[in-house]
């Protein structure tokens, strides 16, 4: 049931705010951030499918009750909400990471209007699942002198890894080329993928791939913040427990001023990161919900619409400001606090038995 926390009840979910999903993710992150990362590709992808369907006009919503009557990606949303499948976002290529204008994977349409994706993707988190959001090129860069012009030729696709055939076999469309061996995040597969004319469905319109991917990545930034928060909380608690047990010079080391100061600073950073995470999550969720209300709910008076537009402008501005800060601050503090956890453990922090070094390895991602 946890996979469907934010998904509407009529689609098989629990119909709770996205912020509740993120808070639950923090709990998972305290136990193991790689498990939390994989968990994010369930409910997070299901909600993205619904949001994108609404955005492109293929979801019908009751204007009075706000309930979803039908939606384009119903099969995928329900599978993911049940935990029977998961999705991933396929951006990175051997020669294109943060520079999405350099993406070379191609989306091609045949004479019958069917779409196919061909190309290679690498470093794809949870890429061994059934559903793939793939950004691929449908138009070539017309201006070789403009390095950003390539973004205009990108489109957004949903690709299914395989189809189950009537005879009980499977027809595979996406090849898993490798699973990376990493220094951390061992519970989350990082995959290389090959698309060889894989059947795909276009999400939105041609050339809108960059805009759709930005929406997906903005939500992912909030998720990364809560992931870092869970790890920081785990590192701080582990340090507190160890410092209370370890004795030196006739007293537990948490009663030594230097260690006590380190623990206090770690706790303050965790509290600050939690405040920033929740703050960013609230603004991002309210911005998306207000945008949907303005675009698709017809039961608004002119005064209500004007007020909703004012609120949308405010929440969108705050979200755009806070989400990159959250990702930066969270990542920095995850490394810093896990390192301090190792320091407080002393020599034992370097030993795998105590688990402090694992937190450091996980934080480095």
Secondary structure, DSSP 8 states (H G I E B T S, - for coil): -GGGTTS-GGGTS----HHHHHHHHHHHHHH-HHHHHHHHHHHHHHHHHHHHHHHHT--EE-TTT--EEE-TTHHHHHHHHHTS--EEEE--BTTBSS-GGG---EEEE-TTS-EEEEEEEEEEETTTSSEEEEEEESS--S-TT-TTGGGGGEEEEEEESEEE-TTS-EEE-EEEEEE---SS-TTS-EEEEEEEEEEEEEESSTT-HHHHHHHHHHHHHHHHHHHHHHHHHHHHHHHHHHHHH-EETTEEGGGSHHHHHHHHHHHHHHHHHHHHHHHHHHHHHHHHHHHHHHHH-----HHHHHHHHHHHHHHHHHHHHHHHHHHHHHHHHHHHHHHHHHHHHGGGGGSGGGSHHHHHHHHT-
